[in-house]
Amino acid sequence: MRILVCTYPTASDIFSTVQLAWALRSAGHEVLYCGAGDGMREVAGAGLPYADIAPPGADLTAPFTRRAQRSGATGQLVWYRGGTVRESDVESAVELFGELSAMVAGGAVRLARDWRPDLVIGTDHQGSGPLVAAQLGIPLVSVSPLFAIIPDMLDRVRRSIADSYQENGVTGAPRKVLKLRQAPPSLNRLESDHRPMRHVPYNGTYAHPVNEWISPEKGRARVCVTLGTFVPKYDGMETLRKLMKEFGQVPATIVMALGDVDLSELGDVPDNVRLHRWIPLNLLLRTCDAIVHHGGSGTTFAALEAGLPQIVLPHGADQYFNASTVAERGVGVIGERASLTAGDIAAVLASRAAAEAAAEVRAEIAAMPAPARIAAEVEEFAR
């Protein structure tokens, strides 16, 4: 079977589909990713092929930049502030997804006509995958990598790129769709008809030995701090720079996973703080006692899978919803970027209730069907 995976060129979208893609590849199927932009190199780093379907001169960062400027923010959009899903937030998100999808829709259709896949996989907010599936009359597997699942997101994005459907002579939706969600049962706050699939953390290519950080210091707590890949790009390092003094007063080793950033922006670094760029988050978290992070879905999933208490400092997008989800379940707290203290971090480290709740969620995730099992169901679904 030939399987086309349509995705945005973001780490969160690519990382959330790699596990299922590799499960199907290991079962003997051909897998090809399609997308646009430099971010697609993460696919190659995962050992899978991809086709770049960006139109000449396309700037895939422009939709994000325009919306940030329009909102008066220096960084990201806010979709689900305060843990609620408002209609205006969903409409704003769909507008963005539609614009991004329309930019690559034609390229995806042309590639699919040439390569002739038997099945399409895509995230539930990506529009070119359903377009290809409908155009070729083949099944679609839709993966939701978010906690804020919108049941009709596929239809909303499809309607937002109606012109692309018309241009390619496509009417209607894919003939059959299998919806998958990665949120564990007790954190699945919105009703949906999605089939559960375990989130198995994947953190991209890491080409360095892990010796220097894989073993924590005996008798000393360790806290991971990360803002993912998106926040530093659009918001800079101001949040972490301002918090550096507080980190220095925490009775623990602080391990910061920062990605491609200018480390000089952080200023003076306390003795208990260790700076790293790219680091396999799932391995690091196994050595930690807590995590401070931005609330991105991938990082939140990794922290839950590791069973860690969390402090979430949301910046935008779906991060406020994720932070609220973490707090409601009792596995962590929502922090304030401007006023987080060493005492706040120490309190989470000492919280038995948060540790117990985190262990419960970790067990929930471990009991969910793994991608290898779902791959067998996908094979049956595609027949």
Sine and cosine of phi, psi and omega as CSV:
sin_phi,cos_phi,sin_psi,cos_psi,sin_omega,cos_omega
0.00,0.00,0.66,-0.75,0.09,-1.00
-0.99,-0.14,0.77,-0.63,-0.09,-1.00
-0.83,-0.55,0.84,-0.54,0.04,-1.00
-0.98,-0.22,0.83,-0.56,0.02,-1.00
-0.96,-0.27,0.90,-0.43,-0.01,-1.00
-0.98,-0.20,0.80,-0.60,-0.09,-1.00
-0.51,-0.86,0.37,-0.93,0.19,-0.98
-0.97,0.25,0.41,-0.91,-0.03,-1.00
-0.99,0.12,0.72,0.70,0.02,-1.00
-0.92,-0.39,0.52,-0.86,-0.02,-1.00
-0.85,0.52,-0.65,0.76,-0.07,-1.00
-0.89,0.45,-0.67,0.74,-0.01,-1.00
-0.95,0.32,-0.69,0.73,-0.02,-1.00
-0.92,0.39,-0.72,0.69,-0.05,-1.00
-0.90,0.44,-0.46,0.89,-0.04,-1.00
-0.99,0.15,-0.18,0.98,0.00,-1.00
-0.93,-0.37,-0.26,0.97,-0.08,-1.00
-0.87,0.50,-0.64,0.77,-0.08,-1.00
-0.89,0.46,-0.72,0.69,0.02,-1.00
-0.93,0.38,-0.64,0.77,0.02,-1.00
-0.86,0.51,-0.69,0.72,0.00,-1.00
-0.95,0.32,-0.54,0.84,0.06,-1.00
-0.88,0.47,-0.65,0.76,0.03,-1.00
-0.95,0.30,-0.62,0.78,0.05,-1.00
-0.89,0.46,-0.66,0.75,0.00,-1.00
-0.93,0.38,-0.37,0.93,0.06,-1.00
-0.99,0.12,0.00,1.00,0.10,-0.99
0.97,-0.25,0.12,0.99,-0.03,-1.00
-1.00,-0.05,0.41,-0.91,0.10,-1.00
-1.00,0.10,0.71,-0.70,-0.01,-1.00
-0.79,-0.61,0.76,-0.65,0.05,-1.00
-0.72,-0.70,0.81,-0.59,0.11,-0.99
-1.00,0.05,0.50,-0.87,0.19,-0.98
-0.67,-0.74,0.63,-0.77,-0.02,-1.00
-0.06,-1.00,-0.36,-0.93,-0.07,-1.00
-0.50,-0.87,0.52,-0.85,0.11,-0.99
0.99,-0.14,0.15,-0.99,-0.05,-1.00
-0.89,0.46,-0.47,0.88,-0.03,-1.00
-0.87,0.49,-0.38,0.92,-0.02,-1.00
-0.92,0.39,-0.22,0.98,0.07,-1.00
-0.90,0.44,-0.36,0.93,0.08,-1.00
-0.89,0.45,-0.50,0.87,0.05,-1.00
-0.91,0.41,-0.73,0.69,0.04,-1.00
-0.87,0.49,-0.61,0.79,0.04,-1.00
-0.89,0.45,-0.43,0.90,0.04,-1.00
-1.00,0.08,0.03,1.00,0.04,-1.00
0.99,0.13,0.38,0.92,-0.01,-1.00
-0.84,-0.54,0.50,-0.87,-0.01,-1.00
-0.99,0.14,0.43,-0.90,0.07,-1.00
-0.58,-0.81,0.40,-0.92,0.11,-0.99
-0.91,-0.42,0.75,-0.66,0.04,-1.00
-1.00,0.01,0.92,-0.40,-0.08,-1.00
-0.95,-0.31,0.35,0.94,0.02,-1.00
-0.93,0.38,0.71,-0.71,0.12,-0.99
-0.92,0.39,0.44,-0.90,-0.03,-1.00
-0.82,0.57,0.75,-0.66,0.06,-1.00
0.97,0.23,0.12,0.99,-0.04,-1.00
-0.94,0.34,0.66,-0.75,0.06,-1.00
-0.90,-0.43,0.99,-0.16,-0.08,-1.00
-0.97,0.26,-0.17,0.99,0.07,-1.00
-1.00,0.07,-0.27,0.96,-0.08,-1.00
-0.86,0.52,-0.68,0.73,0.01,-1.00
-0.87,0.50,-0.61,0.80,0.03,-1.00
-0.92,0.38,-0.71,0.71,-0.05,-1.00
-0.89,0.45,-0.70,0.72,-0.01,-1.00
-0.87,0.49,-0.69,0.72,-0.05,-1.00
-0.94,0.33,-0.58,0.82,0.06,-1.00
-0.90,0.44,-0.67,0.74,0.01,-1.00
-0.92,0.39,-0.64,0.77,-0.03,-1.00
-0.92,0.40,-0.55,0.83,-0.02,-1.00
-0.99,0.13,-0.13,0.99,-0.02,-1.00
0.99,0.17,0.13,0.99,-0.01,-1.00
-1.00,-0.01,0.34,-0.94,0.09,-1.00
-1.00,0.00,-0.20,0.98,-0.09,-1.00
-0.70,-0.71,-0.89,-0.45,-0.24,-0.97
-1.00,0.04,0.26,-0.97,0.15,-0.99
-0.97,0.24,0.35,-0.94,0.14,-0.99
-0.92,-0.38,0.87,-0.50,0.00,-1.00
-1.00,-0.09,-0.76,0.65,-0.15,-0.99
-0.81,-0.59,0.96,0.29,-0.05,-1.00
-0.96,0.28,0.62,-0.79,0.09,-1.00
0.96,0.28,0.21,0.98,0.08,-1.00
0.99,0.14,0.09,1.00,0.05,-1.00
-0.92,-0.39,0.46,-0.89,0.02,-1.00
-0.97,-0.23,0.97,-0.24,-0.01,-1.00
-1.00,-0.04,0.52,-0.85,-0.02,-1.00
-0.86,0.50,-0.63,0.77,0.00,-1.00
-0.90,0.44,-0.57,0.82,0.04,-1.00
-0.92,0.40,-0.70,0.71,0.00,-1.00
-0.89,0.46,-0.68,0.73,0.01,-1.00
-0.88,0.48,-0.64,0.76,0.03,-1.00
-0.90,0.43,-0.68,0.74,0.02,-1.00
-0.91,0.42,-0.69,0.72,-0.01,-1.00
-0.89,0.45,-0.62,0.79,0.05,-1.00
-0.86,0.51,-0.70,0.71,0.02,-1.00
-0.91,0.42,-0.75,0.67,-0.01,-1.00
-0.88,0.47,-0.62,0.78,0.01,-1.00
-0.90,0.43,-0.67,0.74,0.01,-1.00
-0.90,0.44,-0.69,0.72,0.02,-1.00
-0.90,0.43,-0.66,0.75,-0.02,-1.00
-0.92,0.39,-0.65,0.76,-0.01,-1.00
-0.89,0.45,-0.51,0.86,-0.03,-1.00
-0.90,0.43,-0.48,0.88,-0.08,-1.00
-0.90,-0.44,0.04,1.00,-0.09,-1.00
-0.86,0.50,-0.74,0.68,-0.02,-1.00
-0.88,0.48,-0.68,0.74,0.02,-1.00
-0.90,0.43,-0.62,0.79,0.02,-1.00
-0.91,0.42,-0.67,0.74,0.01,-1.00
-0.90,0.43,-0.70,0.72,0.00,-1.00
-0.89,0.46,-0.68,0.73,0.03,-1.00
-0.88,0.47,-0.70,0.71,-0.05,-1.00
-0.91,0.41,-0.60,0.80,0.03,-1.00
-0.90,0.44,-0.57,0.82,0.01,-1.00
-0.98,0.19,-0.68,0.73,-0.13,-0.99
-1.00,0.07,-0.43,0.90,0.07,-1.00
0.85,0.53,0.91,0.42,0.05,-1.00
-0.93,0.36,0.35,-0.94,0.07,-1.00
-0.99,-0.15,-0.27,0.96,-0.07,-1.00
-0.43,-0.90,0.55,-0.84,0.08,-1.00
-0.88,-0.47,0.67,-0.74,0.15,-0.99
-0.88,-0.48,0.66,-0.75,0.05,-1.00
-0.36,-0.93,0.29,-0.96,0.12,-0.99
-0.98,0.22,0.37,-0.93,-0.17,-0.99
-0.96,0.29,-0.13,0.99,0.03,-1.00
-0.93,-0.38,0.30,0.95,-0.01,-1.00
-0.94,-0.35,0.81,-0.59,-0.20,-0.98
-1.00,-0.01,-0.39,0.92,-0.09,-1.00
-0.96,0.28,-0.46,0.89,0.03,-1.00
-0.89,0.46,-0.80,0.60,0.06,-1.00
-0.87,0.50,-0.57,0.82,0.04,-1.00
-0.88,0.47,-0.73,0.68,0.01,-1.00
-0.89,0.45,-0.71,0.71,-0.01,-1.00
-0.88,0.48,-0.67,0.74,0.02,-1.00
-0.93,0.37,-0.64,0.77,-0.03,-1.00
-0.90,0.43,-0.63,0.78,-0.04,-1.00
-1.00,-0.08,-0.13,0.99,-0.02,-1.00
0.94,0.35,0.59,0.81,-0.04,-1.00
-0.89,-0.45,0.31,-0.95,-0.04,-1.00
-0.94,0.35,0.38,-0.93,0.03,-1.00
-0.82,-0.57,0.73,-0.69,0.19,-0.98
-0.96,-0.29,0.87,-0.50,-0.06,-1.00
-0.94,-0.33,0.87,-0.49,-0.04,-1.00
-0.97,-0.23,0.79,-0.61,0.10,-1.00
-0.99,-0.16,0.94,-0.35,0.00,-1.00
-1.00,0.00,0.21,0.98,-0.12,-0.99
-0.91,-0.42,0.29,-0.96,0.16,-0.99
-1.00,0.10,-0.54,0.84,-0.01,-1.00
-1.00,0.07,0.98,0.18,-0.01,-1.00
-0.99,0.14,0.83,-0.56,0.09,-1.00
-0.98,-0.19,0.93,-0.37,-0.14,-0.99
-0.80,0.60,-0.58,0.81,-0.05,-1.00
-0.97,-0.25,0.43,0.90,-0.05,-1.00
-0.86,0.50,-0.65,0.76,0.01,-1.00
-0.84,0.55,-0.72,0.69,-0.02,-1.00
-0.92,0.39,-0.61,0.79,0.00,-1.00
-0.89,0.45,-0.73,0.69,0.00,-1.00
-0.92,0.40,-0.61,0.79,0.03,-1.00
-0.87,0.50,-0.70,0.72,0.01,-1.00
-0.92,0.40,-0.51,0.86,-0.03,-1.00
-0.95,0.30,-0.32,0.95,0.04,-1.00
-0.90,-0.44,0.62,0.78,0.00,-1.00
-0.83,0.56,-0.58,0.81,0.01,-1.00
-0.89,0.46,-0.62,0.79,0.01,-1.00
-0.91,0.40,-0.61,0.79,0.06,-1.00
-0.89,0.45,-0.70,0.71,-0.02,-1.00
-0.91,0.42,-0.68,0.73,-0.01,-1.00
-0.88,0.48,-0.50,0.87,-0.04,-1.00
-0.98,-0.22,0.20,0.98,0.07,-1.00
0.92,0.40,0.55,0.84,-0.06,-1.00
-0.93,-0.36,0.73,-0.68,0.09,-1.00
-0.81,-0.59,0.60,-0.80,0.06,-1.00
0.99,0.14,-0.03,-1.00,-0.07,-1.00
-0.98,-0.19,0.15,-0.99,0.10,-1.00
-0.83,0.56,0.51,-0.86,-0.11,-0.99
-0.93,0.37,-0.51,0.86,0.13,-0.99
-0.45,-0.89,0.56,-0.83,-0.11,-0.99
-0.73,-0.69,0.74,-0.68,0.16,-0.99
-0.96,-0.29,0.88,-0.48,-0.03,-1.00
-0.98,-0.18,0.75,-0.66,0.01,-1.00
-0.86,-0.50,0.63,-0.78,0.10,-1.00
-0.82,-0.58,0.49,-0.87,-0.03,-1.00
-0.95,-0.32,-0.14,0.99,0.02,-1.00
-0.94,0.34,0.74,-0.67,0.03,-1.00
-0.92,0.38,0.35,-0.94,-0.15,-0.99
-0.79,0.61,-0.72,0.69,-0.10,-1.00
-0.97,0.25,-0.12,0.99,0.05,-1.00
-0.93,-0.38,0.13,0.99,0.00,-1.00
-1.00,0.03,0.99,0.12,-0.20,-0.98
-0.99,0.17,-0.28,0.96,-0.04,-1.00
-0.91,-0.41,0.71,-0.71,-0.02,-1.00
-0.90,0.44,0.68,-0.73,0.04,-1.00
-0.36,-0.93,0.23,-0.97,0.03,-1.00
-0.97,-0.26,0.49,0.87,-0.05,-1.00
-0.99,0.15,0.60,-0.80,0.11,-0.99
-0.99,0.15,0.74,-0.67,0.00,-1.00
-0.95,0.30,0.60,-0.80,0.12,-0.99
-0.64,-0.76,0.77,-0.64,-0.04,-1.00
-0.88,0.48,0.68,-0.73,0.12,-0.99
-0.99,0.12,0.91,-0.41,0.07,-1.00
-0.97,-0.23,0.92,-0.38,-0.11,-0.99
-0.86,0.52,0.71,-0.71,0.15,-0.99
-0.73,-0.69,0.75,-0.66,-0.16,-0.99
-0.86,-0.52,0.30,0.96,0.06,-1.00
1.00,0.07,-0.10,-0.99,-0.06,-1.00
-0.98,0.21,0.74,-0.67,0.05,-1.00
-0.72,-0.70,0.95,-0.31,-0.18,-0.98
-0.97,-0.23,0.61,0.79,-0.02,-1.00
-0.69,-0.73,0.47,-0.88,0.08,-1.00
-0.89,0.46,0.51,-0.86,-0.04,-1.00
-0.99,-0.15,0.09,1.00,-0.13,-0.99
-0.80,0.59,-0.64,0.77,-0.18,-0.98
-0.96,0.29,-0.26,0.96,-0.03,-1.00
-0.75,-0.67,-0.10,0.99,-0.12,-0.99
-0.94,0.35,-0.41,0.91,0.01,-1.00
-0.94,-0.35,0.89,-0.46,0.00,-1.00
-0.95,0.31,0.30,-0.95,0.06,-1.00
-0.94,0.34,0.75,-0.66,-0.03,-1.00
-0.92,0.40,0.71,-0.71,0.05,-1.00
0.98,0.20,0.15,0.99,-0.02,-1.00
-0.76,-0.66,0.74,-0.67,0.03,-1.00
-0.92,0.39,0.40,-0.92,0.03,-1.00
-0.74,-0.67,0.71,-0.70,0.00,-1.00
-0.83,-0.56,0.78,-0.63,0.10,-1.00
-1.00,0.04,0.65,-0.76,0.10,-1.00
-0.79,-0.62,0.81,-0.58,0.04,-1.00
-0.47,-0.88,0.50,-0.86,0.12,-0.99
-0.89,-0.45,0.30,0.95,0.04,-1.00
0.94,0.35,-0.40,-0.92,-0.03,-1.00
-0.98,-0.22,-0.46,0.89,-0.16,-0.99
-0.99,0.10,-0.68,0.73,-0.06,-1.00
-0.88,0.47,-0.76,0.65,0.01,-1.00
-0.86,0.51,-0.55,0.84,-0.04,-1.00
-0.93,0.38,-0.66,0.76,-0.10,-0.99
-0.97,-0.24,-0.33,0.94,-0.06,-1.00
-0.89,-0.45,-0.19,0.98,-0.02,-1.00
0.97,0.24,-0.22,-0.98,-0.10,-1.00
-0.96,-0.28,0.26,0.97,-0.09,-1.00
-0.85,0.52,-0.65,0.76,-0.01,-1.00
-0.84,0.55,-0.76,0.65,-0.05,-1.00
-0.95,0.32,-0.58,0.82,0.01,-1.00
-0.87,0.49,-0.68,0.73,-0.02,-1.00
-0.94,0.35,-0.45,0.89,-0.06,-1.00
-1.00,-0.03,-0.09,1.00,-0.13,-0.99
-0.85,0.52,-0.64,0.77,0.01,-1.00
-0.89,0.46,-0.66,0.75,0.02,-1.00
-0.91,0.43,-0.66,0.75,0.03,-1.00
-0.84,0.54,-0.61,0.79,-0.02,-1.00
-0.91,0.42,-0.31,0.95,-0.03,-1.00
-0.99,-0.17,0.02,1.00,0.02,-1.00
-0.98,0.19,0.73,-0.68,0.02,-1.00
-0.98,0.22,0.87,0.49,-0.04,-1.00
-0.29,-0.96,0.25,-0.97,0.15,-0.99
-1.00,0.08,0.77,-0.64,0.01,-1.00
-0.98,-0.21,0.88,-0.47,0.04,-1.00
-0.95,-0.31,0.90,-0.44,-0.07,-1.00
-0.98,-0.21,0.83,-0.55,0.07,-1.00
-0.97,-0.24,0.93,-0.36,-0.29,-0.96
-0.90,-0.44,-0.30,0.95,-0.03,-1.00
0.96,0.29,-0.44,-0.90,-0.06,-1.00
-0.99,0.10,1.00,0.08,-0.02,-1.00
-0.74,-0.68,0.26,-0.97,0.10,-1.00
-1.00,0.04,0.97,-0.26,-0.09,-1.00
-0.90,0.44,-0.37,0.93,-0.01,-1.00
-0.91,0.41,-0.36,0.93,0.02,-1.00
-0.92,0.40,-0.28,0.96,-0.06,-1.00
-0.99,0.17,-0.25,0.97,-0.01,-1.00
0.96,0.27,-0.53,-0.85,-0.02,-1.00
-0.93,0.36,0.72,-0.70,-0.04,-1.00
-0.95,-0.32,0.86,-0.50,0.02,-1.00
-0.88,0.48,0.33,-0.94,-0.07,-1.00
-0.91,0.42,-0.45,0.89,-0.05,-1.00
-1.00,0.00,0.10,1.00,-0.04,-1.00
-0.97,-0.25,0.76,-0.65,0.05,-1.00
-0.92,-0.38,0.80,-0.60,-0.03,-1.00
-0.98,-0.20,0.74,-0.68,0.09,-1.00
-0.67,-0.74,0.45,-0.89,0.09,-1.00
-1.00,0.01,-0.97,-0.22,0.04,-1.00
-0.99,0.14,0.70,-0.71,-0.05,-1.00
-0.48,-0.88,0.65,-0.76,0.02,-1.00
-0.92,0.40,0.98,-0.22,-0.16,-0.99
-0.87,0.49,-0.63,0.78,-0.04,-1.00
-0.90,0.45,-0.61,0.79,0.05,-1.00
-0.94,0.33,-0.68,0.74,0.01,-1.00
-0.87,0.49,-0.71,0.71,-0.09,-1.00
-0.90,0.43,-0.44,0.90,0.06,-1.00
-0.91,0.42,-0.33,0.94,-0.02,-1.00
-0.98,-0.20,0.05,1.00,-0.12,-0.99
-0.96,-0.29,0.27,-0.96,0.03,-1.00
-0.95,-0.31,-0.28,0.96,0.02,-1.00
-0.25,-0.97,0.18,-0.98,0.01,-1.00
-0.61,-0.79,0.63,-0.78,0.16,-0.99
-0.92,-0.39,0.83,-0.55,-0.08,-1.00
-0.46,-0.89,0.03,-1.00,-0.15,-0.99
-1.00,0.03,-0.24,0.97,0.00,-1.00
1.00,-0.07,0.21,0.98,0.13,-0.99
-0.88,0.48,0.52,-0.85,-0.09,-1.00
-0.87,0.50,-0.70,0.71,-0.03,-1.00
-0.88,0.48,-0.71,0.71,0.01,-1.00
-0.92,0.39,-0.65,0.76,0.02,-1.00
-0.89,0.46,-0.70,0.71,0.05,-1.00
-0.87,0.50,-0.71,0.71,-0.02,-1.00
-0.88,0.47,-0.66,0.76,0.02,-1.00
-0.91,0.41,-0.64,0.77,0.04,-1.00
-0.92,0.40,-0.67,0.74,0.00,-1.00
-0.90,0.44,-0.53,0.85,0.03,-1.00
-0.99,0.12,-0.18,0.98,0.02,-1.00
0.96,0.29,0.62,0.78,-0.08,-1.00
-0.97,-0.24,0.65,-0.76,0.24,-0.97
-0.89,0.45,0.53,-0.85,-0.16,-0.99
-0.74,-0.67,0.52,-0.85,0.30,-0.95
-0.89,-0.45,0.85,-0.53,-0.07,-1.00
-0.94,-0.33,0.79,-0.61,0.02,-1.00
-0.91,-0.41,0.99,0.15,-0.10,-0.99
-0.92,0.38,0.58,-0.81,0.01,-1.00
-0.91,-0.42,-0.59,0.81,-0.06,-1.00
0.02,-1.00,-0.30,-0.95,0.00,-1.00
0.78,0.63,-0.75,-0.67,-0.01,-1.00
-1.00,-0.04,0.18,0.98,-0.14,-0.99
-0.93,0.38,-0.53,0.85,0.04,-1.00
-0.92,0.39,-0.63,0.77,0.05,-1.00
-0.90,0.43,-0.70,0.71,0.01,-1.00
-0.89,0.46,-0.67,0.74,0.02,-1.00
-0.88,0.48,-0.68,0.74,0.03,-1.00
-0.90,0.43,-0.61,0.79,0.03,-1.00
-0.89,0.46,-0.71,0.70,0.04,-1.00
-0.87,0.50,-0.72,0.69,-0.04,-1.00
-0.92,0.39,-0.68,0.74,-0.01,-1.00
-0.89,0.46,-0.59,0.81,-0.01,-1.00
-0.98,0.22,-0.24,0.97,0.04,-1.00
1.00,0.08,0.20,0.98,-0.01,-1.00
-1.00,0.00,0.00,1.00,0.01,-1.00
0.02,-1.00,-0.19,-0.98,-0.04,-1.00
-0.72,-0.70,0.35,-0.94,0.11,-0.99
-1.00,-0.02,0.84,-0.55,0.00,-1.00
-0.99,-0.17,0.30,-0.95,0.07,-1.00
-0.98,-0.22,0.84,-0.54,-0.05,-1.00
-0.85,0.53,-0.59,0.80,-0.10,-1.00
-0.99,0.14,-0.26,0.97,-0.14,-0.99
-0.69,-0.73,0.24,0.97,0.04,-1.00
-0.88,0.47,0.69,-0.72,-0.03,-1.00
-0.86,-0.51,0.26,-0.97,0.10,-1.00
-0.86,0.51,-0.56,0.83,0.03,-1.00
-0.90,0.44,-0.60,0.80,0.04,-1.00
-0.88,0.47,-0.69,0.73,-0.01,-1.00
-0.92,0.38,-0.68,0.74,0.03,-1.00
-0.88,0.48,-0.59,0.81,0.00,-1.00
-0.91,0.41,-0.66,0.75,0.03,-1.00
-0.92,0.39,-0.64,0.76,0.05,-1.00
-0.86,0.51,-0.56,0.83,-0.07,-1.00
-1.00,-0.01,-0.09,1.00,-0.12,-0.99
-0.98,0.21,0.95,-0.32,0.05,-1.00
-0.93,0.36,-0.59,0.81,-0.01,-1.00
-0.89,0.46,-0.70,0.72,0.02,-1.00
-0.91,0.42,-0.64,0.77,0.01,-1.00
-0.90,0.44,-0.66,0.76,0.00,-1.00
-0.93,0.38,-0.68,0.73,0.03,-1.00
-0.90,0.45,-0.66,0.75,0.02,-1.00
-0.89,0.45,-0.62,0.78,0.04,-1.00
-0.91,0.41,-0.61,0.80,0.04,-1.00
-0.89,0.45,-0.71,0.71,-0.01,-1.00
-0.92,0.40,-0.63,0.78,0.05,-1.00
-0.85,0.53,-0.67,0.75,0.03,-1.00
-0.91,0.41,-0.62,0.78,0.07,-1.00
-0.84,0.54,-0.74,0.67,-0.03,-1.00
-0.89,0.45,-0.67,0.74,-0.01,-1.00
-0.89,0.47,-0.45,0.89,-0.02,-1.00
-1.00,0.08,-0.16,0.99,0.00,-1.00
-0.96,0.26,0.43,-0.90,0.01,-1.00
-0.89,0.46,0.77,-0.64,0.00,-1.00
-0.96,0.27,0.36,-0.93,0.02,-1.00
-0.80,0.59,-0.57,0.82,0.01,-1.00
-0.89,0.46,-0.63,0.77,0.04,-1.00
-0.94,0.34,-0.66,0.75,0.02,-1.00
-0.90,0.43,-0.55,0.83,0.02,-1.00
-0.85,0.53,-0.64,0.77,0.04,-1.00
-0.91,0.42,-0.61,0.79,0.05,-1.00
-0.93,0.38,-0.59,0.81,0.04,-1.00
-0.90,0.44,-0.66,0.75,0.04,-1.00
-0.86,0.52,-0.71,0.71,0.00,-1.00
-0.92,0.40,-0.66,0.75,0.01,-1.00
-0.88,0.48,-0.59,0.81,-0.09,-1.00
-0.98,0.19,-0.20,0.98,-0.03,-1.00
-0.94,0.34,0.00,0.00,0.00,0.00
